[in-house]
C-alpha cells in the first residue's frame, strides 16, 4: 500500500522534532537550518492541517544563528532547558516528569515505554542511563508505528493513533507549558508546537 505525500511530511516532521529533542551539535543545527528545514517548509505548505505556522516560526528563529554562522548558543540553551538549568531543569524531556506531583524520572511511564520498545524490537538510541520515556525516543517509536502502519499494517496504524492521542498529547502539552515559563529561545517552543500539531494530526488520522 502506498503512503500519501501528507503522511510522508508528517514522518519528516517527527524526524525533525526527534532530532531537536535529542540535542543536535552545531553541525546538526546547521544542516537543519540550511537544508532540512527549508525543504520541509516548502512541502508542508501544500497540505492544509499540517503545522506550517510553527515551522515558519522555527525558520525565523533559526535565521539569526544561520546568518551568524554560530549555533553554539542553541547547544547551551538545550542544556539549560532540558538537562541542568540553574535551580533545576525547567522542562524535563521525560514523560514521567509530567504526570502530576513532584517531577521524577523512571516512573510508570518509563517502564511502559520500555515494554513498548521491547515488543516492537526497537533499541534505545540514547545513552544507556537515559529513561526510555524521553521525548525524542517516543517520537521515534511513533515514527515506527506510523511508517509501518501507514504502509501495510492497519493494527500498527491504530496503535499509532492511540499512542499519539492517549499517551503523548497530554504530557507533551504539559511539557510545552513548562517550557513556555522558562523564557526559552524561540527555537524550542516552535519545535514543541510542531510536535503537538503532528501528534494531533496522527491522533485524528
LINRA-V762128 format. One record per residue. RES is the residue in one small letter. SS is DSSP state (2 for helix, 1 for strand, 0 for the rest). PHI is phi in whole degrees, 0 to 359 (* if undefined). PSI is psi in whole degrees, -180 to 180 (999 if undefined). Layout:
# LINRA-V762128
res-><RES RES>
ss-><SS SS>
phi-><PHI PHI>
psi-><PSI PSI>
This chain:
# LINRA-V762128
res-><x x x x x x x x x x x x x x x x x x x x x x x x x x x x x x x x x x x x x x x x x x x x x x x x x x x x x x x x x x x x x x x x x x x x x x x x x x x x x x x x x x x x x x x x x x x x x x x x x x x x x x x x x x x x x x x x x x x x x x x x x x x x x x x x x x x x x x x x x x x x x x x x x x x x x x x x x x x x x x x x x x x x x x x x x x x x x x x x x x x x x x x x x x x x x x x x x x x x x x x x x x x x x>
ss-><0 0 0 0 2 2 2 2 2 2 2 2 2 2 2 2 2 2 2 2 2 2 0 0 0 2 2 2 2 2 2 2 2 2 2 2 2 2 2 2 2 2 2 2 0 0 0 0 0 0 0 2 2 2 2 2 2 2 2 2 2 2 2 2 2 2 2 2 0 0 0 2 2 2 2 2 2 2 2 2 2 2 0 0 0 0 0 0 0 0 0 0 0 1 2 2 2 2 0 0 0 0 0 0 0 0 0 2 2 2 2 2 2 2 2 2 2 2 2 2 0 0 0 0 0 0 0 0 0 0 0 0 0 1 2 2 2 2 2 2 2 2 2 2 2 2 2 2 2 0 0 0 0 2 2 2 2 2 2 2 2 2 2 2 2 2 2 2 2 2 2 2 2 2 2 2 2 2 2 2 0 0 0 0 0 2 2 2 2 2 2 2 2 2 2 2 2 2 2 2 2 2 2 0 0>
phi-><* 283 251 289 297 294 287 298 296 300 298 297 294 299 298 299 295 298 298 294 280 287 95 295 279 299 293 297 298 297 296 297 289 261 235 298 292 301 294 293 298 295 276 293 290 278 233 303 97 269 282 293 296 293 293 295 298 298 299 294 291 279 303 298 292 294 297 279 67 221 254 300 300 288 294 294 292 302 297 298 283 240 237 206 280 302 80 126 269 297 220 302 269 245 304 302 276 232 255 92 77 290 299 206 269 60 275 302 295 293 296 296 292 300 296 299 295 296 298 277 72 258 263 287 263 224 307 298 271 277 298 283 265 293 303 298 289 295 295 293 295 299 303 301 300 290 299 284 290 282 262 205 220 303 295 290 298 296 296 297 300 291 296 295 277 266 260 279 306 299 280 293 297 296 301 298 294 297 298 298 282 264 50 280 303 298 302 285 299 298 291 298 292 298 298 297 294 291 295 297 294 292 296 267 291>
psi-><130 158 139 157 -36 -36 -32 -41 -40 -41 -41 -38 -38 -43 -42 -50 -42 -41 -44 -43 -10 -30 79 152 -178 -38 -38 -43 -42 -45 -39 -47 -35 -20 -64 -47 -48 -39 -44 -38 -40 -30 -38 -26 -12 -8 104 140 -16 155 71 -40 -51 -27 -39 -39 -41 -42 -44 -39 -32 -20 -46 -36 -40 -42 -38 -14 28 109 5 -33 -29 -32 -42 -38 -37 -45 -46 -44 -37 -12 -54 69 156 126 7 174 117 -41 82 148 18 134 -39 -25 0 35 8 152 -165 131 135 149 167 40 -164 -39 -32 -42 -42 -39 -38 -40 -42 -44 -42 -42 -36 -8 29 144 149 123 42 166 150 -23 3 134 149 -6 31 141 -44 -39 -38 -36 -39 -37 -43 -40 -46 -48 -45 -45 -42 -42 -37 -14 -46 13 89 -30 -40 -34 -42 -39 -37 -42 -46 -42 -44 -45 -39 -31 -55 -47 -47 -46 -32 -31 -43 -42 -44 -39 -43 -41 -41 -30 -8 11 56 158 137 -14 -45 -42 -35 -43 -38 -39 -36 -44 -44 -40 -43 -34 -41 -38 -41 -43 -28 4 999>
